[in-house]
Amino acid sequence: MPPHSSRPKNRRTLSIDLEQIRRQLRWQPSVAGSEVLGPLEGLYRAEDHRYRRVDDGTLLHVMDYETLLPYELKIERADMVCVQIMLAGTYMRRSAVRSQIVESSMTSISNLPESLSVTNAGQKLQGIWIACDRRHFLSRYGLQPDMVPTDYVPLFQSARGMPVAIELATQGPNIVAAQEILSCRMKEPLNSLYVAAKVTEILCNVVAQLHSMAGARGPGRIHTWEATQQAIGAAAEIYRRTLSSPPTVDELAQKVGLNRNMLTAGFKARFGATPNAFAHALRMREAKTLLDGGHLSISDIARSVGYSSYASFAHAFHAYYGVPPKKPAV
């Protein structure tokens, strides 16, 4: 049975109007999902579920939560180009003519007057969703409709948009930028400034990606050498940021939009090591740096680089350096 094919009896129905949210954000930097959608007790468990102002024509929806109950969300859009990057989880987007699965590793771009998002219980959803007034998007980012793939032109030329969303393979830098938005814990006004800069970076990359496909037809899920190198760089950066709990090779490949073989070959060509060996080396070097600093106990250092016990860390450290872990003499 395909996902979301039946409607559970306990599915909640919610609705939002993006233009109303955009007007509300003119007077405050952000609003919580519960302020926009009403009481949401028992619907999800959230790390972050918030709408943020980027500029007068652009808002950002930050998604980092686990659904506890199935729900559907009706979204009204007043001539807005919406760019979504999913890092984890899937849901169904329905329009008047078609249903699409929104999945990780893909950038979804839409300009639908109205859509319905259908999510099942137990989904861990992580990602960002940028909604930008279409005319503002064209003028601010210099997108030229005659420079995008032929099939995509209607999305940018009128308020009617296209009946379906277009999908592009998410570029490595945009994966990193989306993760940085999700992990940002700065206080205002730094948070808003930082997030706005990251959104601008993402939209610049999306426009450049569309322009690079000028004259093409159909979705751009083709990895050029440059795009593959960007994805490898993004994968390495993910490893650097997750020393205590690095993803598996399959998880990392999905995050950066490559298959496992492409990821492994890319790491060997660029770093001379498999992804696992690269990640292991990062953890050992960080452990040595922390040991040399002399400020943390060996057990704390072990935990900081992803080892649950002193013994397993000591074994790995000795195997890598040929000596047991030892703090410098005072």
C-alpha positions in Angstrom: 0.0 0.0 0.0 1.5 3.4 -0.9 2.2 5.8 1.9 -0.6 8.2 2.9 -3.0 6.3 0.7 -5.7 6.1 3.3 -7.0 8.7 5.7 -6.8 7.6 9.4 -9.8 8.4 11.4 -7.8 10.5 13.9 -6.0 12.6 11.3 -6.0 16.3 12.3 -6.8 19.0 9.7 -4.9 22.3 9.9 -4.7 25.3 7.6 -2.4 28.3 7.1 -2.3 31.4 4.8 1.3 32.3 3.9 0.4 35.9 3.1 -1.1 36.4 6.5 2.0 34.9 8.2 4.2 37.2 6.1 2.2 40.3 7.2 2.4 39.1 10.8 6.2 38.8 10.6 6.6 42.5 9.6 6.3 43.3 13.3 8.2 40.5 14.9 11.2 38.3 13.9 9.4 35.0 14.3 6.2 33.2 15.4 5.9 29.7 16.9 3.9 27.1 14.9 1.3 27.0 17.7 0.7 30.7 17.3 -0.1 30.2 13.6 -1.9 26.8 13.7 -3.6 27.0 17.1 -3.3 24.4 19.9 -1.1 21.5 18.9 -0.8 19.5 22.1 -0.1 15.9 21.3 0.4 16.5 17.6 4.1 16.6 17.5 7.3 16.7 19.7 9.3 19.7 18.5 12.9 20.8 18.7 12.0 23.7 16.5 8.8 24.5 14.6 8.8 28.2 13.8 8.1 30.8 11.1 10.8 33.5 10.7 11.0 36.8 8.8 13.9 36.9 6.3 12.9 40.2 4.6 9.7 42.0 3.5 9.1 39.5 0.8 10.4 36.3 2.3 9.6 34.0 5.2 11.2 30.9 6.5 9.6 27.8 8.1 12.0 25.8 10.3 11.0 22.2 10.7 12.7 20.0 13.3 10.0 17.8 15.0 8.5 14.3 15.3 4.9 13.8 14.5 2.9 12.0 17.1 -0.4 11.9 15.3 -1.3 12.0 11.6 -2.3 15.3 10.2 -2.9 17.2 7.0 -2.1 20.9 6.5 -3.9 23.0 3.9 -1.6 25.8 2.7 -2.8 28.9 0.8 -0.1 30.8 -1.1 -0.5 34.3 -2.6 1.7 34.1 -5.7 4.8 32.8 -3.7 7.7 30.7 -4.9 8.4 28.1 -2.2 11.8 26.4 -1.9 12.0 23.4 0.4 15.0 21.4 1.5 14.2 18.2 3.4 17.1 16.7 5.4 15.1 13.9 7.0 11.6 12.4 6.8 9.0 12.3 4.1 5.4 13.5 3.6 2.9 13.7 0.8 2.1 17.0 -1.0 -1.2 17.0 -2.9 -2.4 19.6 -5.4 -5.5 19.7 -7.6 -4.0 17.5 -10.2 -1.2 15.4 -8.6 0.3 14.0 -5.4 4.1 14.0 -4.8 6.3 12.5 -2.1 8.5 15.1 -0.6 11.8 13.4 0.3 15.2 14.2 1.7 18.2 14.9 -0.6 15.8 16.8 -3.0 15.1 20.6 -3.3 11.4 21.1 -4.1 10.4 24.4 -5.8 6.7 25.2 -6.2 4.3 28.1 -6.8 0.9 26.4 -6.2 -2.1 28.6 -5.2 -3.1 25.9 -2.8 -1.8 22.5 -1.6 -2.3 19.9 1.0 0.5 18.4 3.0 -0.3 15.0 4.5 2.0 13.5 7.2 1.7 10.2 9.0 2.5 9.7 12.7 6.1 8.7 13.7 7.8 10.9 11.1 11.0 12.7 12.2 10.9 15.8 9.9 13.9 18.0 9.5 14.3 20.7 7.0 13.6 24.3 5.9 10.9 25.8 3.8 11.4 29.3 2.2 8.4 31.2 0.8 9.2 34.2 -1.3 6.9 36.6 -3.1 7.4 35.7 -6.8 8.1 39.2 -8.1 10.4 39.8 -5.2 12.2 36.5 -5.9 12.7 37.4 -9.6 14.0 40.9 -8.9 16.1 40.3 -5.8 17.8 37.2 -7.1 17.9 38.0 -10.7 16.3 34.8 -11.9 15.7 35.0 -15.6 12.8 32.7 -16.7 14.4 32.2 -20.2 17.5 30.9 -18.5 15.8 28.0 -16.6 14.8 24.6 -18.1 11.9 24.9 -20.5 9.5 22.8 -18.4 10.0 25.1 -15.4 9.3 28.5 -16.9 5.6 28.6 -16.0 6.4 28.4 -12.3 8.1 31.8 -12.4 5.9 33.6 -15.0 2.5 33.9 -13.4 0.5 33.7 -10.2 -1.0 30.4 -11.4 2.5 28.8 -11.2 2.6 25.1 -12.1 0.3 22.3 -11.0 3.2 20.3 -9.7 6.4 21.1 -7.8 9.8 20.8 -9.6 12.6 18.9 -7.9 16.3 19.3 -8.1 19.1 17.3 -6.4 20.1 19.3 -3.3 23.6 20.8 -3.6 26.1 20.1 -0.9 26.4 23.7 0.2 22.7 24.0 0.6 22.6 20.9 2.8 25.2 22.4 5.1 23.4 25.8 5.1 20.1 24.2 6.0 21.8 22.2 8.8 23.3 25.5 10.1 19.9 27.1 10.2 18.5 24.2 12.2 21.4 24.2 14.7 21.6 28.0 15.2 21.1 28.8 18.9 22.1 32.5 18.8 19.9 35.1 20.6 18.2 38.0 18.8 19.2 40.0 16.8 22.0 37.7 15.8 19.7 34.7 15.1 17.7 36.6 12.6 20.7 38.1 10.9 22.5 34.7 10.7 19.4 32.9 9.4 18.6 35.6 6.8 22.2 35.3 5.5 21.9 31.5 5.2 18.5 31.8 3.4 20.1 34.3 1.0 22.9 31.8 0.4 20.5 29.0 -0.3 18.4 31.0 -2.8 21.5 32.3 -4.6 22.6 28.7 -5.1 19.2 27.6 -6.3 19.0 30.4 -8.9 22.5 29.6 -10.1 21.6 25.9 -10.3 18.5 26.7 -12.4 20.5 29.0 -14.7 23.2 26.3 -15.2 20.5 24.1 -16.6 19.4 26.6 -19.4 17.8 24.8 -22.4 17.3 21.5 -20.6 14.0 19.8 -20.2 12.8 17.7 -17.2 14.2 17.5 -13.7 17.8 18.3 -13.0 18.8 15.2 -11.1 22.2 14.9 -12.8 25.4 15.1 -10.9 28.1 17.1 -12.7 31.7 16.8 -11.6 31.4 20.1 -9.8 28.2 19.2 -8.1 29.6 15.9 -6.9 32.6 17.6 -5.5 30.4 20.0 -3.6 28.4 17.1 -2.2 31.7 15.4 -1.1 32.8 18.6 0.6 29.4 18.8 2.3 29.7 15.2 3.5 33.1 15.9 5.0 31.7 19.0 6.8 28.9 16.9 8.2 31.4 14.4 9.6 33.4 17.3 11.2 30.2 18.6 12.9 29.0 15.2 14.2 32.1 13.7 15.9 30.1 12.4 18.8 27.4 10.7 16.7 28.5 10.4 13.0 25.9 9.2 10.5 26.3 5.9 8.8 27.7 5.9 5.2 24.2 5.2 3.8 22.7 8.0 6.0 25.4 10.4 4.8 24.9 9.5 1.2 21.2 10.2 1.5 21.9 13.6 3.2 24.1 14.9 0.4 22.2 13.3 -2.5 24.7 10.7 -3.7 24.5 7.0 -3.8 26.9 5.0 -1.6 29.3 4.1 -4.4 29.6 7.7 -5.6 30.2 8.9 -2.0 32.9 6.2 -1.3 34.6 6.8 -4.7 34.5 10.6 -4.1 36.1 10.3 -0.6 38.9 8.0 -1.9 39.7 10.4 -4.7 39.6 13.5 -2.6 40.9 12.3 0.8 42.6 9.0 0.0 40.2 7.2 2.5 36.8 5.7 2.7 34.1 7.7 4.5 34.4 5.5 7.6 38.2 5.9 7.7 37.9 9.6 7.2 35.4 10.0 10.0 37.6 7.8 12.3 40.6 9.9 11.6 38.7 13.1 12.5 37.6 11.6 15.8 41.1 10.4 16.7 42.7 13.7 15.9 40.1 15.6 17.9 40.7 13.2 20.8 44.4 13.9 20.7 43.8 17.7 20.6 41.6 17.4 23.6 44.1 15.2 25.4 46.9 17.6 24.7 44.8 20.4 26.1 44.6 18.7 29.4 41.2 20.2 30.5 38.9 17.2 30.2 39.1 13.7 31.7 39.8 10.8 29.3 36.2 9.5 29.8 34.8 12.9 28.8 37.0 13.0 25.8 35.9 9.5 24.8 32.2 10.6 25.0 32.9 13.8 23.0 34.2 11.7 20.1 31.5 9.1 20.2 32.7 6.3 22.4 30.4 5.0 25.1 33.2 3.5 27.2 36.8 4.2 28.2 37.9 0.7 27.1 36.5 1.0 23.6 38.1 4.5 23.2 41.4 3.4 24.6 41.5 0.4 22.2 40.7 2.6 19.2 43.2 5.3 20.2 46.0 2.8 20.7 45.3 1.2 17.3 45.5 4.6 15.6 48.4 6.1 17.4 50.3 3.1 18.7 50.2 4.4 22.3 47.4 4.5 24.9 45.5 7.8 25.5 47.3 9.8 28.2 47.0 13.4 29.4 50.2 15.5 29.5 52.1 15.6 32.7 51.4 18.8 34.7 
